[in-house]
Amino acid sequence: MAKITLPDGSTLEVSDGTTAGQLAQQIGPGLAKAAVAAKINGQLVDLAAPLNGDVAIQIITPKDDEGLEVIRHSCAHVMAEAICSLWPETKLVYGPTVEDGFYYDVDLDEPIRPDDFERIEQKMGEIVKADRPFVRSQMTRAEALEKLAGDKYKTDNINRADGDTISFYSHGDNFEDLCRGPHVPGTGRVGSFKVMSVAGAYWHGDPTQKMLQRVYGTAWPTKKELDDHLQRLEEAKKRDHRVLGKQLDLFSFNEAGPGFAFVHPKGMIIWNSIVDFWRSVHDSYGYEEIRTPIILNEELWHKSGHWDNYKENMYFTNFDDTDYAIKPMNCPGGCLVYKSRQHSYREFPSRVAELGLVHRHEASGVMHGLFRVRQFTQDDAHIFCTPEQIESEIVGVIELTFEIYQAFGFEDFHIELSTKPDKHIGSDEIWETATNALEEALKHKNIDYKVNAGDGAFYGPKIDFHIRDCLKRSWQLGTIQLDFSMPERFGMVYTDKDNTDKTPVMIHRAVLGSFERFIGILIEHYGANFPLWLSPEQVRILPISEKTNDYAETVRGKLKEAKLRCNCDFSNEKINAKIAKSHAEKLPYMLVVGPREAQSGTVNVRIRGVKETKNVAIDEFLKMAQSKIADKRINLPF
């Protein structure tokens, strides 16, 4: 008999060989109907997987992240079969899931065009309607290589696979694909889907190889969820920061410097507003600010470990017969500032922040507006402390991070703990100590987190903060990285209580990450309808005619004296045209002034996105606006 432990800790017994799907049916028909896969002892498997001995099991449904991923991976196979059916000469390469969907790379000389998407979807619909079961088979690596001899793509996949057992999945008599799995029970369970786009992609990203076609799709458990996703994508197009950035004159790019953003005056107002807020929060948390050089000699990057682990992303130069690198990260410079004088345990924790300009080489094909650039400003900081101070310092960084995110209206976020990668520096013991310290800090704050195995920085484990914007898109922003190795490599010490030299612990952290990327995220999150404190122009005064221009100037003088960013529209346009222009430029407040307002010392307030207007005294408007700016309120109306 197999002893089964369920997620709630309860147990039951079933006959050895009972499948996960049969267990789900035994627990309840509703669960069996919803089930798409299972986790046995933490490993994701098909519902056809047998249960033997003592096992812990979780039945996976579309409500679980893993369930949605299984649906999408299965849908990728359905799309692959549809493409092979429509273009029999197709050679399949690989088809993984990605955020919100999946893709399949195919080698096909005939181009797949958007006009073909409907045909692909119709063929997929036929496969789904047939509800053919996904069937797993497996063999040794040698047998798999013999089976697929001559298929360079699949033999390459086999050679890259872990272990000596290679698995295949078929659904029906006409389609089988090399795949690790798992999959839904049958093709009828892939949910609602849509083919989204097609793009070129080199095999393994190598431009010397043949250009493949990458066909993207999306799949969701229900049609409503698919429709909601498509609606979010349409809304995202309207909020594209590249379009809004140009429309509102915030930033630009130029072929003279691909991947280097040119920030315009209005964009700099947003930038500096963020910087001022960032500095005020960091000051309240006891940080001091430094600035380090952009170019440092190559020897430093060997010492830091970046040369061996990051040089393919770095820029280099040579002068005075010496090799230099343009910094991709700020930490080595921070280490040199630390080493510039002696330190005592009494100084710790030492919190040092830097708005550091860094450069990283990005391939031209992956650059994307402000989201992926070659030069950016990182809101970096390094904390030097004793081992006993680690937990309290990590807790402090978490609290600071939450405070900053909430000021921008980000309340929906999740946290991941990333552990030791294959390519790393430092001993296993150091990594275990560092990882445990991060876990304890998260537990201290009662924070739920996901373990992201093997995705730590090369010098230490890390906590990553992922926020969701108003369109439910996830963005990785902040990071906290615990580093025992770099201080040793740089010979950093402090004098401890016993008068001996000790090596400090170094905490790397960023909250917003790249300023450029964060501003791009804000533009799309707000749809460029910035909250008052961030708006480049907070108020525009609109005189009805020349007769009230003098009063408009008086109002502007009072607003400027109160430190509001404001302008007057003295054009000869009709007032309705002035209002329409101000709405198009996403102004938070418009103050219409005519003879009646001039006589009463009031303004007629028009609010972005609100039909109703309100007549108030100038001082009342000022008091309201200053209050909203001070507490970073998002909602504009009175």
LUMDREN-253345 format. One line per 2 residues: number of its first residue (from 1); their letters; for each residue x, y, z of C-alpha. Coordinates in nm, 3 decimals, decimal comma, padded with zeros to 5 digits. Each point is the difference from the previous one (the first is absolute). Last residue first. Example, Ala and Ser with C-alpha at 12.3 -4.5 7.8 and 13.67 -1.06 7.14 Angstrom:
BEGIN
2) sa) 01,367/-00,106/00,714 ~ -00,137/-00,344/00,066 .
***
This chain:
BEGIN
638) fp) -01,096/06,700/-00,398 ~ 00,070/-00,211/-00,307 .
636) ln) 00,355/-00,121/-00,082 ~ 00,040/-00,352/00,132 .
634) ir) 00,366/-00,110/00,024 ~ 00,084/00,162/00,333 .
632) kd) 00,371/00,063/00,052 ~ -00,045/00,134/00,357 .
630) ai) 00,163/00,337/-00,059 ~ -00,121/00,043/-00,358 .
628) ks) -00,361/-00,065/00,099 ~ 00,019/00,249/00,287 .
626) qa) 00,164/00,263/-00,219 ~ -00,279/-00,034/-00,256 .
624) mk) -00,278/00,031/00,261 ~ 00,153/00,305/00,170 .
622) lf) 00,064/00,167/-00,334 ~ -00,357/-00,057/-00,117 .
620) ed) -00,135/00,151/00,323 ~ 00,236/00,297/-00,034 .
618) ia) -00,123/00,066/-00,353 ~ -00,363/00,002/00,111 .
616) vn) -00,212/-00,275/-00,146 ~ -00,230/-00,057/-00,297 .
614) kt) -00,039/-00,369/-00,084 ~ -00,031/-00,188/-00,325 .
612) ek) -00,170/-00,332/-00,070 ~ 00,109/-00,216/-00,291 .
610) vg) 00,298/-00,169/00,169 ~ 00,286/-00,169/-00,186 .
608) ri) 00,251/00,276/00,068 ~ -00,153/00,255/00,235 .
606) rv) -00,148/00,334/-00,103 ~ 00,013/00,266/00,271 .
604) nv) -00,176/00,332/-00,053 ~ 00,218/00,251/00,185 .
602) tg) -00,091/00,256/00,264 ~ 00,080/00,361/00,088 .
600) sq) -00,367/00,103/-00,035 ~ 00,044/00,262/-00,273 .
598) ae) 00,266/-00,195/-00,189 ~ -00,208/-00,317/00,024 .
596) rp) -00,305/00,178/-00,150 ~ 00,208/00,167/-00,272 .
594) gv) 00,148/-00,333/-00,112 ~ 00,248/-00,251/00,137 .
592) vl) 00,016/-00,370/-00,080 ~ 00,244/-00,188/00,222 .
590) my) 00,105/-00,330/-00,154 ~ 00,128/-00,274/00,227 .
588) pl) 00,174/-00,335/-00,058 ~ 00,121/00,083/-00,353 .
586) ke) -00,013/-00,305/-00,229 ~ 00,132/00,177/-00,314 .
584) ah) -00,322/-00,096/-00,179 ~ -00,202/00,144/00,292 .
582) sk) 00,191/00,329/-00,027 ~ -00,064/00,014/-00,376 .
580) ai) -00,374/-00,063/00,052 ~ -00,019/00,276/00,262 .
578) ka) 00,177/00,250/-00,227 ~ -00,231/-00,095/-00,288 .
576) ni) -00,305/00,050/00,223 ~ 00,136/00,341/00,105 .
574) ke) 00,027/00,121/-00,360 ~ 00,357/00,032/-00,123 .
572) ns) 00,176/00,337/00,000 ~ 00,287/-00,138/00,209 .
570) fd) 00,069/00,123/00,352 ~ 00,017/-00,348/00,149 .
568) cn) 00,150/00,058/00,344 ~ 00,257/-00,228/00,164 .
566) cr) 00,041/-00,188/00,326 ~ 00,242/-00,204/00,209 .
564) lk) -00,110/00,067/00,358 ~ 00,257/00,146/00,240 .
562) ae) -00,251/00,206/00,206 ~ 00,153/00,317/-00,145 .
560) kl) -00,057/-00,157/-00,339 ~ -00,368/-00,045/00,077 .
558) kg) -00,038/00,358/00,126 ~ 00,175/00,141/-00,306 .
556) rv) -00,210/-00,217/-00,230 ~ -00,319/00,138/00,153 .
554) te) 00,119/00,359/-00,053 ~ 00,097/-00,082/-00,358 .
552) ay) -00,348/-00,142/-00,061 ~ -00,145/00,321/00,145 .
550) dn) 00,201/00,201/-00,254 ~ -00,110/-00,228/-00,283 .
548) tk) -00,368/00,046/00,096 ~ -00,101/00,242/-00,275 .
546) es) 00,211/-00,190/-00,252 ~ -00,263/-00,269/-00,002 .
544) ip) -00,116/-00,312/00,186 ~ 00,328/-00,020/00,192 .
542) li) 00,125/-00,360/00,038 ~ 00,242/-00,062/00,285 .
540) rv) 00,188/-00,329/-00,026 ~ 00,087/-00,195/00,313 .
538) qe) 00,239/-00,283/00,082 ~ 00,234/00,020/-00,295 .
536) ps) 00,269/-00,268/00,020 ~ -00,241/-00,217/00,201 .
534) lw) 00,176/-00,198/00,275 ~ -00,159/00,155/00,312 .
532) lp) -00,341/00,025/-00,168 ~ -00,028/-00,365/-00,089 .
530) fn) 00,098/-00,073/-00,358 ~ -00,261/-00,067/-00,267 .
528) ag) 00,277/-00,135/-00,229 ~ -00,205/-00,322/-00,038 .
526) yh) 00,065/-00,024/00,374 ~ 00,152/-00,348/-00,013 .
524) ei) 00,139/00,061/-00,350 ~ 00,184/00,320/00,093 .
522) li) 00,101/-00,148/00,335 ~ 00,157/-00,306/-00,165 .
520) gi) 00,201/00,222/-00,236 ~ 00,109/00,209/00,301 .
518) fr) 00,113/-00,321/00,171 ~ 00,197/-00,107/-00,307 .
516) ef) 00,190/00,328/-00,010 ~ 00,061/00,000/00,375 .
514) sg) 00,144/-00,353/-00,024 ~ -00,051/-00,198/00,320 .
512) lv) -00,278/00,169/00,197 ~ 00,102/-00,142/00,337 .
510) ar) 00,363/-00,105/-00,037 ~ 00,203/-00,201/00,248 .
508) hi) 00,345/-00,145/00,062 ~ 00,064/-00,117/00,356 .
506) mv) 00,366/-00,041/00,098 ~ 00,106/-00,191/00,312 .
504) pt) 00,312/00,139/00,158 ~ 00,332/-00,184/00,027 .
502) kd) 00,154/00,009/00,345 ~ 00,320/00,161/00,136 .
500) tn) 00,068/-00,054/00,369 ~ -00,048/00,253/00,283 .
498) dk) -00,231/-00,232/00,196 ~ -00,294/00,229/-00,077 .
496) dt) 00,066/-00,025/-00,374 ~ 00,225/00,211/-00,222 .
494) yv) -00,133/-00,002/-00,355 ~ 00,123/-00,173/-00,313 .
492) mg) -00,027/00,003/-00,380 ~ 00,261/-00,211/-00,179 .
490) fr) -00,164/00,054/-00,338 ~ -00,059/-00,372/-00,069 .
488) ep) -00,116/-00,046/00,361 ~ -00,254/00,283/-00,026 .
486) ms) -00,116/-00,148/-00,333 ~ -00,069/-00,346/00,142 .
484) fd) -00,243/00,042/00,292 ~ -00,274/00,158/-00,213 .
482) lq) -00,370/00,023/00,076 ~ -00,205/00,134/-00,290 .
480) it) -00,320/00,201/00,040 ~ -00,188/00,076/-00,323 .
478) gl) -00,261/00,247/-00,112 ~ -00,180/00,019/-00,332 .
476) qw) -00,128/-00,317/-00,168 ~ -00,310/00,094/-00,194 .
474) sr) -00,324/-00,202/-00,020 ~ -00,285/00,105/-00,224 .
472) kl) -00,341/00,019/00,168 ~ -00,110/00,288/-00,226 .
470) cd) 00,004/00,243/00,297 ~ 00,361/-00,097/00,071 .
468) ri) 00,122/-00,305/00,187 ~ 00,320/00,020/00,207 .
466) hf) 00,276/-00,260/00,029 ~ 00,254/00,040/00,280 .
464) di) 00,309/-00,221/-00,009 ~ 00,181/-00,143/00,303 .
462) kp) 00,354/-00,111/-00,073 ~ 00,261/-00,268/00,042 .
460) gy) 00,368/00,096/-00,047 ~ 00,297/00,072/-00,222 .
458) fa) -00,120/-00,143/-00,334 ~ -00,341/00,156/00,058 .
456) gd) -00,271/-00,251/00,093 ~ -00,214/-00,185/-00,254 .
454) ga) 00,080/-00,359/00,099 ~ -00,334/-00,073/00,168 .
452) nv) -00,263/00,272/-00,004 ~ -00,163/-00,059/00,338 .
450) ky) -00,338/00,174/00,024 ~ -00,085/00,234/00,283 .
448) di) -00,268/00,068/00,258 ~ 00,106/00,272/00,241 .
446) nk) -00,043/-00,041/00,375 ~ 00,249/00,286/00,057 .
444) hk) 00,224/-00,222/00,217 ~ -00,048/-00,282/-00,253 .
442) la) 00,143/00,219/-00,274 ~ 00,297/00,093/00,222 .
440) ee) 00,059/-00,366/00,088 ~ 00,002/-00,099/-00,367 .
438) la) 00,260/00,265/-00,083 ~ 00,229/-00,123/00,279 .
436) nt) -00,042/-00,364/-00,107 ~ 00,112/00,089/-00,352 .
434) at) 00,312/00,175/00,127 ~ 00,102/-00,285/00,229 .
432) ew) -00,058/-00,260/-00,273 ~ 00,196/00,204/-00,254 .
430) ie) 00,293/00,040/00,238 ~ 00,005/-00,375/00,066 .
428) ds) -00,014/-00,078/-00,373 ~ 00,316/00,205/-00,047 .
426) gi) 00,026/00,327/-00,192 ~ -00,038/00,091/-00,368 .
424) hk) -00,283/-00,105/-00,228 ~ -00,097/-00,153/-00,334 .
422) dp) -00,238/-00,286/00,081 ~ -00,233/00,243/00,175 .
420) kt) -00,051/00,013/00,379 ~ -00,349/00,104/00,113 .
418) sl) -00,263/00,255/-00,101 ~ -00,265/00,093/00,256 .
416) ei) -00,306/00,142/-00,175 ~ -00,242/00,266/00,121 .
414) hf) -00,346/00,099/-00,119 ~ -00,161/00,333/-00,073 .
412) de) -00,342/00,166/-00,010 ~ 00,001/00,332/00,187 .
410) fg) 00,175/00,215/-00,259 ~ -00,149/00,350/00,022 .
408) fa) 00,324/00,194/-00,045 ~ 00,023/00,081/00,372 .
406) qy) -00,071/-00,367/00,073 ~ 00,315/-00,104/-00,183 .
404) ie) 00,219/00,234/00,207 ~ -00,135/-00,113/00,337 .
402) ft) 00,021/-00,368/-00,098 ~ 00,367/00,038/-00,092 .
400) le) 00,086/00,180/00,325 ~ -00,167/-00,278/00,201 .
398) iv) 00,186/-00,271/-00,192 ~ 00,330/00,185/00,042 .
396) gv) -00,057/00,024/00,375 ~ -00,079/-00,372/00,026 .
394) ie) 00,323/-00,077/-00,187 ~ 00,187/00,222/00,250 .
392) se) -00,161/-00,170/00,301 ~ 00,090/-00,344/-00,135 .
390) iq) 00,360/00,083/-00,086 ~ 00,098/00,177/00,324 .
388) ep) 00,154/-00,302/00,174 ~ 00,219/-00,070/-00,303 .
386) tc) 00,155/00,348/00,035 ~ -00,093/00,278/-00,241 .
384) fi) 00,078/00,174/-00,326 ~ -00,304/00,112/-00,196 .
382) ha) 00,032/00,077/-00,367 ~ -00,244/00,208/-00,201 .
380) dd) -00,103/00,029/-00,362 ~ -00,267/00,204/-00,168 .
378) qt) 00,127/-00,097/-00,345 ~ 00,031/00,258/-00,275 .
376) fq) -00,008/-00,143/-00,350 ~ 00,206/-00,045/-00,312 .
374) rv) -00,047/-00,287/-00,245 ~ -00,378/00,004/00,008 .
372) rf) -00,280/-00,252/00,047 ~ -00,325/00,133/00,150 .
370) lg) 00,057/00,361/-00,107 ~ -00,088/-00,080/-00,360 .
368) hm) 00,057/-00,367/-00,079 ~ 00,349/-00,134/-00,067 .
366) vg) -00,005/-00,375/-00,063 ~ 00,099/-00,008/-00,369 .
364) sa) 00,290/00,243/00,042 ~ 00,175/-00,237/00,239 .
362) eh) 00,054/00,158/00,340 ~ 00,339/00,112/00,129 .
360) rh) -00,023/00,137/00,349 ~ 00,084/00,352/00,113 .
358) vl) -00,044/00,142/00,349 ~ -00,082/00,343/00,146 .
356) gl) -00,017/-00,027/00,378 ~ -00,260/00,161/00,223 .
354) ea) 00,199/-00,108/00,304 ~ -00,090/-00,096/00,355 .
352) vr) 00,220/-00,083/00,302 ~ -00,136/-00,162/00,316 .
350) sp) 00,259/-00,074/00,269 ~ -00,137/-00,236/00,266 .
348) fe) 00,239/00,033/00,162 ~ 00,212/00,295/00,101 .
346) ry) 00,081/-00,146/00,345 ~ 00,141/-00,311/-00,169 .
344) sh) 00,294/00,220/-00,100 ~ 00,120/00,107/-00,343 .
342) qr) 00,328/00,116/-00,155 ~ 00,007/00,220/-00,308 .
340) sk) -00,021/-00,010/-00,381 ~ -00,102/-00,366/00,012 .
338) yv) -00,371/00,085/00,025 ~ 00,021/00,232/-00,301 .
336) lc) 00,178/-00,278/-00,190 ~ -00,279/-00,244/00,085 .
334) gg) -00,261/00,243/-00,128 ~ 00,188/00,021/-00,328 .
332) pc) -00,005/-00,379/-00,022 ~ -00,379/00,003/00,067 .
330) nm) -00,116/00,245/-00,265 ~ -00,081/-00,236/-00,284 .
328) pk) 00,060/-00,009/-00,378 ~ 00,301/00,230/00,043 .
326) ia) 00,179/00,113/-00,313 ~ 00,313/-00,215/-00,014 .
324) yd) 00,363/00,107/-00,025 ~ 00,316/-00,136/-00,158 .
322) td) 00,319/00,200/00,051 ~ 00,246/00,120/-00,267 .
320) df) -00,081/00,363/00,092 ~ -00,349/-00,068/-00,136 .
318) nt) -00,199/-00,314/-00,069 ~ -00,376/-00,065/-00,013 .
316) fy) -00,245/-00,271/00,094 ~ -00,379/-00,047/00,004 .
314) mn) -00,158/-00,279/00,208 ~ -00,271/-00,261/-00,057 .
312) ek) 00,236/-00,277/-00,118 ~ 00,219/00,083/00,302 .
310) yn) -00,254/-00,123/00,256 ~ 00,123/-00,307/00,186 .
308) dw) 00,375/-00,020/-00,044 ~ 00,058/00,372/-00,030 .
306) hg) -00,269/00,082/00,255 ~ 00,184/-00,188/00,276 .
304) sk) 00,079/00,311/00,204 ~ 00,377/-00,051/-00,031 .
302) hw) -00,012/-00,045/-00,376 ~ -00,220/00,308/-00,025 .
300) le) 00,253/00,205/00,198 ~ 00,284/-00,109/-00,230 .
298) en) -00,189/00,137/-00,298 ~ 00,033/00,359/00,113 .
296) li) -00,296/00,212/00,097 ~ -00,237/00,210/-00,212 .
294) ip) -00,332/00,138/00,133 ~ 00,155/00,148/00,314 .
292) tr) -00,177/-00,015/00,342 ~ -00,259/00,223/00,167 .
290) ie) -00,105/-00,025/00,365 ~ -00,317/00,043/00,205 .
288) ey) -00,047/-00,068/00,372 ~ -00,289/-00,218/00,115 .
286) gy) -00,169/00,024/00,342 ~ -00,355/-00,116/-00,079 .
284) sd) -00,140/00,356/00,004 ~ 00,270/00,107/-00,245 .
282) hv) -00,096/-00,286/-00,229 ~ -00,362/00,116/-00,005 .
280) sr) 00,097/00,362/-00,075 ~ 00,245/-00,107/-00,270 .
278) wf) -00,255/-00,214/-00,183 ~ -00,257/00,282/00,014 .
276) dv) 00,246/00,248/-00,149 ~ 00,113/-00,255/-00,260 .
274) is) -00,358/-00,076/-00,105 ~ -00,077/00,369/-00,041 .
272) nw) 00,330/00,039/-00,187 ~ -00,094/-00,264/-00,257 .
270) ii) -00,355/00,133/-00,047 ~ 00,135/00,350/-00,055 .
268) mg) 00,272/-00,148/-00,219 ~ -00,262/-00,149/-00,230 .
266) kp) -00,150/00,344/-00,049 ~ 00,346/00,138/-00,086 .
264) hv) 00,087/-00,285/-00,241 ~ 00,180/-00,325/00,086 .
262) fa) 00,213/-00,137/-00,286 ~ 00,016/-00,378/00,046 .
260) fg) 00,298/-00,208/-00,112 ~ -00,088/-00,331/-00,167 .
258) pg) 00,132/00,108/-00,338 ~ 00,215/00,314/00,034 .
256) ae) 00,022/00,200/-00,324 ~ -00,310/-00,193/-00,109 .
254) nf) -00,200/00,227/00,230 ~ -00,241/-00,075/00,282 .
252) sf) -00,254/00,233/00,161 ~ -00,136/00,116/00,333 .
250) ld) -00,294/00,180/00,166 ~ -00,151/00,194/-00,291 .
248) lq) -00,362/-00,095/00,083 ~ -00,064/-00,174/-00,333 .
246) kg) 00,353/-00,142/-00,013 ~ -00,017/-00,154/00,346 .
244) lv) -00,360/-00,105/-00,064 ~ 00,102/-00,204/-00,306 .
242) rh) 00,307/-00,159/00,160 ~ -00,188/-00,048/00,328 .
240) dr) -00,262/-00,216/-00,169 ~ -00,320/00,082/00,194 .
238) kk) -00,240/-00,036/-00,294 ~ 00,173/-00,325/-00,093 .
236) ae) -00,034/-00,117/00,363 ~ -00,377/00,055/-00,019 .
234) el) -00,015/-00,234/-00,298 ~ 00,212/-00,251/00,190 .
232) rq) -00,230/00,026/00,302 ~ -00,298/-00,069/-00,227 .
230) lh) 00,175/-00,308/-00,136 ~ 00,056/-00,122/00,356 .
228) dd) -00,362/00,062/00,097 ~ -00,114/-00,189/-00,310 .
226) le) 00,225/-00,295/00,089 ~ -00,127/00,000/00,359 .
224) kk) -00,358/00,008/-00,128 ~ 00,073/-00,281/-00,244 .
222) tp) 00,112/-00,222/00,286 ~ 00,316/-00,179/00,117 .
220) wa) 00,231/00,236/-00,190 ~ 00,231/-00,051/-00,296 .
218) tg) 00,234/00,237/-00,186 ~ 00,194/-00,041/-00,320 .
216) yv) 00,332/00,097/-00,151 ~ 00,151/-00,141/-00,321 .
214) rq) 00,378/00,029/-00,018 ~ 00,125/-00,048/-00,354 .
212) lm) 00,363/-00,112/-00,029 ~ 00,296/00,193/-00,141 .
210) kq) 00,282/-00,239/-00,084 ~ 00,309/00,012/00,220 .
208) tp) 00,281/00,259/00,000 ~ -00,226/00,237/00,197 .
206) dg) 00,009/-00,239/00,300 ~ -00,303/00,052/00,228 .
204) hw) -00,013/-00,376/00,066 ~ -00,146/-00,035/-00,353 .
202) ya) -00,059/00,353/-00,124 ~ -00,347/00,148/00,044 .
200) ga) -00,229/00,177/-00,246 ~ -00,345/00,105/00,109 .
198) vs) -00,360/-00,121/-00,008 ~ -00,297/00,134/00,191 .
196) mv) -00,303/-00,076/00,217 ~ -00,149/-00,341/-00,073 .
194) kf) -00,301/-00,021/00,232 ~ -00,115/-00,243/00,265 .
192) sg) -00,285/-00,107/00,222 ~ 00,063/-00,304/00,219 .
190) vr) 00,257/-00,271/-00,068 ~ -00,222/-00,271/00,150 .
188) gt) -00,142/-00,150/-00,320 ~ 00,351/-00,102/-00,104 .
186) gp) 00,001/-00,266/00,272 ~ 00,126/-00,073/00,352 .
184) vh) 00,187/00,332/00,032 ~ 00,373/-00,023/-00,053 .
182) pg) 00,316/-00,060/00,204 ~ 00,227/00,012/-00,183 .
180) rc) 00,368/-00,067/-00,085 ~ -00,070/00,009/-00,372 .
178) ld) 00,109/-00,155/-00,331 ~ -00,305/00,021/-00,220 .
176) ef) -00,255/-00,237/-00,144 ~ -00,281/00,078/-00,241 .
174) nd) -00,202/-00,198/-00,252 ~ -00,138/-00,296/00,196 .
172) gh) -00,171/00,196/00,277 ~ 00,162/00,212/00,267 .
170) sy) 00,361/-00,096/00,042 ~ 00,255/00,090/00,265 .
168) fs) 00,365/-00,104/00,013 ~ 00,237/-00,053/00,293 .
166) it) 00,377/-00,043/00,023 ~ 00,159/-00,187/00,288 .
164) dg) 00,376/00,044/00,036 ~ -00,007/00,308/00,219 .
162) da) -00,009/00,366/-00,096 ~ -00,081/00,105/-00,357 .
160) rn) 00,254/00,188/-00,213 ~ 00,087/-00,302/-00,216 .
158) in) -00,369/-00,072/-00,052 ~ -00,070/00,360/-00,104 .
156) dt) 00,287/-00,016/-00,251 ~ -00,140/-00,326/-00,136 .
154) ky) -00,336/00,178/-00,035 ~ 00,142/00,290/-00,200 .
152) kd) 00,236/-00,202/-00,216 ~ -00,267/-00,246/-00,111 .
150) ga) 00,209/-00,259/-00,185 ~ -00,016/-00,261/00,274 .
148) lk) -00,323/00,047/00,195 ~ -00,062/-00,362/00,104 .
146) el) 00,373/-00,074/00,032 ~ 00,049/00,300/00,227 .
144) ae) -00,302/-00,108/00,203 ~ 00,134/-00,353/00,037 .
142) ar) 00,337/00,131/00,117 ~ -00,167/00,236/00,249 .
140) tm) -00,199/-00,285/00,142 ~ -00,373/-00,027/-00,056 .
138) qs) -00,324/00,161/00,103 ~ -00,366/00,011/-00,094 .
136) rv) -00,267/00,247/00,108 ~ -00,351/00,008/-00,146 .
134) fp) -00,202/00,320/-00,033 ~ -00,358/-00,111/-00,063 .
132) rd) -00,187/00,116/-00,312 ~ -00,280/00,246/00,067 .
130) ak) -00,127/-00,003/-00,363 ~ -00,138/00,352/00,057 .
128) vi) 00,346/00,121/00,100 ~ 00,157/-00,132/-00,322 .
126) eg) -00,276/00,160/-00,210 ~ 00,041/00,329/00,186 .
124) mk) 00,375/-00,007/-00,064 ~ -00,077/-00,028/-00,375 .
122) qe) -00,228/00,303/00,025 ~ 00,265/00,190/00,201 .
120) ir) 00,265/-00,070/-00,262 ~ -00,231/00,117/-00,278 .
118) ef) -00,081/00,317/00,196 ~ 00,369/00,069/00,054 .
116) dd) 00,089/-00,027/-00,371 ~ -00,080/00,365/-00,079 .
114) pr) 00,253/00,091/00,270 ~ 00,269/-00,158/-00,222 .
112) ip) 00,193/-00,325/00,018 ~ 00,291/00,025/-00,242 .
110) ed) 00,078/-00,298/-00,223 ~ 00,348/-00,132/00,080 .
108) ld) -00,111/-00,168/00,321 ~ 00,218/-00,072/00,302 .
106) vd) -00,231/00,043/00,297 ~ 00,035/00,166/00,340 .
104) yy) -00,312/-00,047/00,212 ~ -00,131/00,263/00,236 .
102) fg) -00,189/00,015/00,327 ~ -00,241/00,213/00,199 .
100) de) -00,052/00,259/00,272 ~ 00,367/-00,001/00,106 .
98) vt) 00,185/-00,257/-00,207 ~ -00,059/-00,370/-00,061 .
96) pg) 00,246/-00,202/-00,203 ~ -00,020/-00,131/-00,357 .
94) yv) 00,310/-00,150/-00,160 ~ 00,139/-00,070/-00,349 .
92) lk) -00,270/-00,145/-00,223 ~ 00,079/-00,058/-00,369 .
90) te) -00,286/00,099/-00,229 ~ -00,024/-00,172/-00,344 .
88) pw) -00,362/-00,102/00,075 ~ -00,117/00,366/00,006 .
86) ls) -00,368/-00,005/00,099 ~ 00,026/-00,320/00,203 .
84) ci) 00,339/00,097/00,145 ~ -00,146/00,338/00,106 .
82) ae) -00,301/-00,167/00,163 ~ 00,223/-00,252/00,177 .
80) am) 00,218/00,279/00,137 ~ -00,309/00,193/00,113 .
78) vh) -00,121/-00,305/00,196 ~ 00,347/-00,042/00,149 .
76) ac) 00,003/00,367/00,108 ~ -00,346/-00,057/00,151 .
74) sh) 00,152/-00,266/00,226 ~ 00,261/00,248/00,118 .
72) ri) -00,273/00,256/00,060 ~ -00,216/-00,236/00,203 .
70) ve) 00,301/-00,120/00,202 ~ 00,097/00,363/00,074 .
68) lg) -00,352/00,079/00,118 ~ 00,013/-00,300/00,231 .
66) ed) 00,341/00,100/00,136 ~ -00,135/00,343/00,093 .
64) dk) -00,287/-00,171/00,184 ~ -00,361/00,096/-00,079 .
62) pt) 00,022/-00,220/-00,312 ~ 00,005/-00,306/00,231 .
60) ii) 00,286/-00,198/00,157 ~ -00,070/-00,290/00,236 .
58) qi) 00,259/00,007/00,277 ~ 00,169/-00,316/00,119 .
56) av) 00,230/-00,115/00,279 ~ 00,113/-00,359/-00,048 .
54) dg) 00,048/-00,317/00,204 ~ 00,018/-00,305/-00,226 .
52) nl) -00,112/00,009/-00,362 ~ -00,220/00,248/-00,186 .
50) pa) -00,015/-00,035/-00,378 ~ 00,030/00,297/-00,243 .
48) al) -00,303/00,027/-00,232 ~ -00,085/00,342/00,143 .
46) dv) 00,325/00,118/-00,154 ~ 00,284/00,114/00,226 .
44) lq) 00,138/00,306/00,183 ~ 00,253/-00,104/00,264 .
42) gn) -00,048/00,119/00,359 ~ -00,040/-00,347/00,151 .
40) ik) -00,261/-00,072/-00,266 ~ -00,145/00,316/-00,152 .
38) aa) -00,301/-00,055/-00,222 ~ -00,137/00,097/-00,342 .
36) va) -00,312/00,144/-00,170 ~ -00,262/-00,048/00,272 .
34) ak) -00,331/00,190/-00,035 ~ -00,221/-00,304/-00,071 .
32) al) 00,181/-00,211/00,260 ~ -00,044/00,274/00,261 .
30) gp) -00,372/00,019/-00,066 ~ -00,033/-00,378/00,001 .
28) gi) 00,145/-00,022/00,352 ~ 00,289/-00,149/00,196 .
26) qq) -00,039/-00,334/-00,182 ~ 00,002/00,175/-00,338 .
24) al) 00,320/00,184/00,097 ~ 00,152/-00,334/00,103 .
22) qg) -00,090/-00,145/-00,340 ~ 00,176/00,293/-00,167 .
20) at) 00,311/-00,047/00,213 ~ 00,011/-00,360/-00,113 .
18) tg) -00,047/-00,303/00,226 ~ 00,307/-00,218/-00,048 .
16) ds) 00,021/-00,105/00,363 ~ -00,351/-00,027/00,143 .
14) ve) -00,128/00,301/00,189 ~ 00,043/00,125/00,356 .
12) lt) -00,100/00,334/00,147 ~ 00,172/00,285/00,178 .
10) sg) -00,087/00,350/00,123 ~ 00,274/00,261/00,011 .
8) dp) -00,199/00,271/-00,179 ~ 00,212/-00,051/-00,313 .
6) lt) -00,089/-00,372/-00,018 ~ 00,218/-00,285/00,128 .
4) ik) -00,056/-00,331/-00,182 ~ 00,102/-00,340/00,139 .
2) am) 00,030/-00,246/-00,290 ~ -00,103/-00,357/00,066 .
***
